[in-house]
Amino acid sequence: MKVVEGLFYTEDHEWVKVDGDRAKIGITDHAQHELGDIVYVELPEEDDELSKGDVFGVVESVKAASDSFTPLSGTVVAVNEDLEDAPESVNANPYDAWMFEIEMSDKSELDDLMDAEAYKAFCAE
């Protein structure tokens, strides 16, 4: 299982890459491995207002469909439309295949997320 240093992680197996007041969000290597071959990704719309814990979309694989939850509150400023035509790219490299970017409304929510070491320990439990 690959875990990238410098990212934040959730217990629902999303990763967060922060750049100023914005954050890109995707699913982790652990999540894509557990789901299997991903065949469809439902993403939020630009300008959607999300609150921490909201369902932002669905990831469907040959094995299951799984809701994805936003780890941060804010406004969706970009969506990775490439995933509509190539959802399998999440399997190939989940840390490049971000799903959406959010303008954070409360950066203190980052304090509730795990760093890479804590996430590795969480997955090992």
N, C-alpha and C positions, 0 to 999 in steps of 0.2 A: 504494500500500500504506500503510495506516494503522498507525502505531506510537504507542502511548500512553506519554508520559513518566511516570515514577514507578512503572512496573511492572518486574518481572524477566522475562527471556525465556530459553528453552532452544534448543538446536540442533535439537530435534525440533518446534519451533514451538508450544510451549505458553507461556502467559503466567501470571504469578504476582502477585497483589495481596496484600501483607502488611498485616495489622492485628493488632498485638501478637504473640501466639503462634500466631495463625491465619493461614491463607493460602487465598484463593480461586484456583482454577486453571481455565483454559479454553484454547481454541486461538486462535491469532493470526489476524489478517486475512489474512496471507500463506497460512496453512494452509487456511483456508476457501476462499480464491480458487483454490488449487491443486486442492482436492478437488472443487469444483463444488457443485451443489445437494445439500445434505445432507438425507438422508431418514430417518436413524435414528442415535440416539446411545445407546450402552450405557454405563452409569455404574456406579461402585462402590456398595456398600451402606454405609449408616451403620454406624459402629463397625468397619469393615474396618481392619486394620492394614496399612499400605503401607510399603515400603522404597523409597528413591530408585531409580528405574530400572524399577520394577515396571510391568507393563501394568495400567492402571486401567480401561480400557474400549476401545470401538471406536467410530469415527465412520465411518458409511457414507454414500456419496454415489451419485449416478447413475453416476459414473465408477469409483469404487474404494471399498474398505474399508481403513481405516488404524487400526492399534493406536495408542493414546495412552498415554504413559508418565508416571508421576508424577515430578516434578522434586524432590520433597521426601519425607522419611520422616515418618510420623506416623499419627494416627488420623483417619479420615473422620468429621467431625462434622455435615456437612450435604451434601445432594445436591440439585441443581436439578431437581426433578421436572417443572417446566414443559417441559423439553426432551423428555420422553417424548411429549408431545402436539404439540409444536411444534419439532422439531429444526431446521427452517429458520430459526429465530431466530438460530442461530449464523451463518448467512450474512448476515442483516440487520444484526446488530451483535455481532460476536464478543467484544467487550470488556464487554458487558453480559450476555451469555449464558454466565456461568460454569458450570462443570460440577459441581465439588464443592469443599467447604471442608475443610481439614485442620488439625488441631491438630499443629503441628510438634514433633517430638521432638528435632531437632538443627538449630537456627537457623544454625549455621555452614555448612550446605549451601547457603544463599543466596549464599555467596561464590563458588560454582561457576557461578552464573547471570549472564547478560548484562544490562546496563542498555539503555535504548532506543537510545542511540547505537551501542553495540557490536552490537546486534541488527540495526539498519539496515545497518551495514557487513557483517555476516555474510550477510544476504539479498542484498546487492549483489554478492557474490563469484560 
